[in-house]
Amino acid sequence: MAKKRAAESDEVKLKKKIAAKLGNDSNSEGDAALRSLRKRLKREQRKRRALAQRTKRAAGNKGAAAAPASA
């Protein structure tokens, strides 16, 4: 059996965690935990964009029509 995919993506979870951390903390500038959350978010965004670019290139001339529009 395959693993079930989470209801919300890692990117959405990280955005929620960052928003909660910003709301709670007064000194968010030097917070190491917040910095690592932001780094993880950026990594997830890079992965998503790279995947979208790979699928678009793999589709060739079909490009936009063949590539799934996942947000």
N, C-alpha and C positions, 0 to 999 in steps of 0.2 A: 504494500500500500504506500502511496505517496504521502509526503507530508502535506498537511493542510496549510494553505497560505493564510497569514494573519489578516484580520478584517481591515486593519489600517496599516499602511506601509511604515517602514522604519523612519522614513523622512517625516511623516506626519507626527509620529511619536516623539521624535527629536525636537520638532518645532514646538510641540506642546510642553515638553520638559524645559526648553529654553525660556518660553514665555512664563512658565510658572516660576522659574529661577529668577527671572528679571523682576517679577512682581514681588517676590519675597525679600530679595536682598537689596540693601542700600548701596553696598560697595560691589557692584557687578563688574567694575573695571578690572580688578586684579584677581578675580575668582578663578582658580585653576579648574574647578569642576565645570564651570560655565564655558571656559575656553575649550575644554576637551569635548563638551557637547557640541559646540559650534564646529569644531574640527570634524567630528563624526558626521554632522549634518552636511558639511561641504563634501566629504568623501562620498556620502550617499547620493548627493546631487550629481557629482562627477560620474559615478557609476551609471545613473539613470541616463544622463546625457550621452555618455559613450555608447550605451546600448542602443539608444535611439539612432545615433549616427551610424552604427554598424548595420542595423536593420535597414536603414534608408539606403546605404551604399549597396547592401546585398540585394536590394530590390531592383537596382539598376535604373532603367528608364521609367519603370513603373512608379518608382519613388514614392510620392505622396499617396497614390492610390493603394499601393500594396502595404505600406507601413501602417501598423495598427496605431490608432490615436489613443494612447494611454497617458493619462495625466498624473 
